[in-house]
């Protein structure tokens, strides 16, 4: 089952699907800013034998971040940059005059869970990176802005620091023509994850 609807759909149907032993791909990962929901879904999957699949979305390099957390992951920083009109219909619309923004402007700076909750169509990646960067032992120190605003192509970058070294990654992406809140790569990573299920190898 592939979720391509909303965080609310994940909350409403995720546990039911996983309990039935059906693999579930979730792209609205901002729903998992609620750790209780994430644990509930993981528990349902473990009990039924289903698999919760979380594609990387409109970013890259999460394999490296996942590997780094097996060592001592110290800190992760994530930044998402989207054009002003991509923030229409969000809390930013009441706090900023979006059409008049001409310079990089910080719309939000805070915890990934809050970003995912306040900006459910813009900030799912903040939660994806947070889930990937969460150490299994010692907690990580994290800083998560979501902003500035610039014209397309829209950058998203993250940096991580660990005992194994550092990763500094920036990706310049194109927004979906009919939805500036998400990137073209988001759909492609979902398709690629589906194809991994039938390919002879991951590549």
N, C-alpha and C positions, 0 to 999 in steps of 0.2 A: 504494500500500500504506500503510495507516494502522497505526502501532504504538500499541497501547493496552494493553500487557502489562507491561513492566518494562525496567529498564536492561539486564538480562542478555539480554533478547530483542534489544535494539539491538546489543549486542556480538556475539551469536551470528549474527544474520541481516542486519544492516544492510548490510555490504559486499556480500554475495551479491545482495541485492535491487537495490542501486544498480548493480552491475556488469552486471546484466541489462537496464539501461536503464529500470528501473521507478522512478518517483518515489516517495519515501519520506517520509511525515510522521512525525516523532518527537516525542512528548510527554514521554518519560522522558529529558529532556535532561541529567540528571545524569550519564548515561554519558559525555557529552562533557567531563566534568571531566578526563578523560584526553585531553590534547591530541593524542596520537599517534593515538587512535581517530578523533577528529574530522577530522584531516588525511587519514587513510586513507579515510574516507567521502567527504570532499570530492573527493579525487583520483579515487575510483571514479566519482563522479557526473560529474565533468568529462570523464573518458575515455569514458563511455557515453552522455552527453547527458541523463542523468537529473537530477532536481532533488531536493535534500534540503530539505524544508520543515519549518520550526520555528515552530509557532504560538505565540502569546504566553502561552497558558496562563492561569492565574488572576491576571493582572495587566494593566495597561494602560500606554499611553504609550511603548512600546518604539520606536515609529516616531521619536519625538523623540530618544531616546537614540542610535539608529542614525544620525540626521542629525548629532547633536552630535559623533560620533566622526570625521566628515569634517573637522571643524575640530580644534582642540586640546582634547581631552578630558582633564581633569586628574584627576578623582576621581569615584568612584561609591560610594554606600553603599546597601545593601539590608537591610531588616528584615522578617522574617515572624513574625506573631503567631498562634498557634493554641492552642486550649484544651488543658489538661493531658492529657485522654484521647487526643488526636490523636498523642501521642508514645509511646503504648503500643507495645511491640514494637521500640523503638529503643534505642540505647545510653543514652538519657536515663532509661529505666526502671530501669536498674541504678545510676544515679548520683543519682536523685531519687526521693522518695516522691510520685509524680505525683498520687494522689488527695488528698493533703494540701495541695497548692499552692493558695494563695488570693491571692497577690500576684504581680505580674509577676516572672518569674524567667528569667534568661538560661540557656538550655539549651546553647547553642553559640555561640561566636564564633570565626571563623577564615576560612580561604580557601574560596571557593565549591566548588572541587574536593573538598575534604575534607568539606564539608557534603553534597554530592551523594553521596559515597561512603558516609558514615556514616548518612545519613538518606535512602535512595533513594526513599522514598515521600512524604517531607515537603519535600525541599529541592531539587527539580529546578529551581525558579525561580531559585535562587541562581546556578546554572550558566547558565540562559537569560540572565539579566541580565548575567552576566560575559561571555558570548559577544557580546552586543549592545554591550557597553561597551568591548570590547577595541579599542584604537586600532590602526590599520594601520601607524603609524609609531612615535612615542614611546610607551613603556609607560605605563599608567595606574596611579595609586595608589589602591588599593581597600580598603575595610573592609567585611566581610560578617558580621554577626551572623545568627543564625536565632532567635529567641525573642521576648521574654517570652510568658507564657501567660495568656490571659484568656478569658472566655466569648465565645461567638459574638455578633454577626458578627466574623469574624476579619480584622484589618487586615494588609495587606502594603503596604509603601511603599519607595520608592527616591528618592534624590536624586543629582543629577549636577551637576558643576561643569565648565564649559568656557569657552573664549574667547568663545563665542557667547552665554553667559549661564548661568542655572541652571534646573533643573527640580526641583520638589519635588512628588511625587505620592503620594497615599494612596488605596487602594481598600479599602472595607469589603465583604467577600464572605461568602457562605454556603457552608458545607461541604456536600459530598454527604451525603445522609441515611444512606447505608450505608457511607460511607468518610470519616471526619472528617479524614483526612490530605490530602485534595485538595478543591478548590473546584468549585462548580457551573459557574463560568465556564470552567473548564478544558475541559469537554466542549463548551461553546458555542463557544469559540474554534476548536476543532478542526472543528466543523461549519461555521463561518463560512469557515474557510480552504478547506474543500472546495468551498463554494459559490462562492468567488472564481474557481475554475477554470472555472465555467460561466456566471457572470454577465457582462453586457456591460461592467461597470465594477467596480472594487474596492468601490464603495459600493452 
